[in-house]
Amino acid sequence: MDRKKITFIGAGSVGFTRGLAKDILTFPAFRDAELCLMDINAERLGMAERSIRHIVETGKYPAKVTATMDRAEALNDADGVLITILSGGVPIWRHDIEIPKKYGVDINVGDTRGPSGIFRFLRTAPDMMDICRDAERYCPDAIVLNYTNPMAMLCRLLQSQTSVRVTGLCHSVQGTAEMLAKWIGAPMDEISYFCAGINHQAHYLKYEWNGKDAYPLIRRAITENESVYRAELVRNELYLALGYYITESSGHNSEYVSWFRKRPDLIEKYCTPEEGSNWNPGEYAYILKEYEKRDDDWRERIEKWMNEPLDLTRGKEYASNIFNAIFGDYTPYEFNGNIRNFGIIDNLPEGCCVEVPVMASRRGLDAFKVGALPPQIALLNNISARIEEMAVEGCIAGDPEMIYQAICFDPLTSAVLSLREIRSMVDEMFAKFKDYLPQFKNLK
């Protein structure tokens, strides 16, 4: 077989690049692959190259490792592409949170939806479009896997405006499935599920243990075990109200709806990190607190990792299995991916981005037909999906008024602000980020 080329765009996310590369090399079809690393930060790119070479040497793989700051060179003749970028970095991203908070919209993470997620999308869209335009030119047949948030809006943009074969991957589906299995004492290899909806708001329409409905066991764990209930306060409340368990953490989901963050007393009750909860790692305040420390000690942590015993077993990310199914040994692989809704979910907008079971195979990517979501889940998803559709169309058109109107309907924003207050907030965000928004030609 010919040597396959797999390219990492944003390889300076060293920990993530390291894990994905390790997974890829576990497949016999990719033992001799070229792993091409690309980043705009030379120091981080160098660290990523050292890390991947360490994996290759430890595993005695015949793989080739290359590194470049030239995106065209990186993408040229690639079979697979992984995108893990952050446009602007934390010093810019923090304003996504801090400006809305000044107006009373208290956001937790801000990378997916709401005013924070929408402006993060608007800033990231030009970079993602540039990457995929280059992919169209230099590797038109490649499979492109996106890990960059906001997942749904970016995938919807790229899948409608470019010809690349792209889907988006998130950790929340498999991660939550494992969490629920632990709560009911089930081995993960005895669990099966069917999960569908939109990114970060997909639901387990079926969750079974050895072929039997496990939802009664989940409900019992939540209602009878205080530590389980408090570990995921927001998600557990959503489950008890809506009857299906949602993907992604309580921290994220608290900001997607109107019920948990519109008053200080509700934030204190449902949104305050507790010992033993699954909240801290994604919280904005935590990220800011740790940012400088992490920026200073990342070199030290990588050096330490280089000198520790290296576990080469495959991890739980989908990417390597998808590549293997499509251009490796062609073993079909089912995963949850982000793809446009053309006849997949009946009661969500046609063409919006949905997160559904997808089969990767020699044929490429084929989504499973879901049908109609339960009405209460469809209603929840429709609000977010239609806002995202409007934000994407506003980005394509370069129309700031469409962005304002989309944010007007965000559940949390509309729960705490008037229309004129939303206008002021959106105007301030456009002013702050105008240098990162070339698609909007007439910003003052």
Protein Blocks (a to p, Z undefined) as FASTA:
>chain_A
ZZdddddehklmmmlmmmmmmmmmmpmklmmpccddddfbfklmmmmmmmmmmmmmmnop
abdcdddfbfklmmgopabdcddddehijmlmmmmmmmmmmnopacfklpmgcjklmmmm
mmmmmmmmmmmmmmmmmmmmbccddfbdcfklmmmmmmmmpcbdcddddfklmmmmmmmm
mmnopafklcccddeddehiaccfbaceehiafklmmmmmmmmmmklmmmmmmlmmmmmm
nopacehifklmmmmpmklmmpfklmmmmmcccehiaklmmgmklmmmmmmmmmmmmmmm
mmmmmmgccdfbdcfbfklmmmmmmmmnopacddddddddehkammbcehiacddddddd
fklpadddebjadfklmmmmmmmmmmmmmmmmmmmnopaklmmmmmmmpmklmmmpcfkl
mmmmmmmmmmmmmmmmmmlmkbZZ
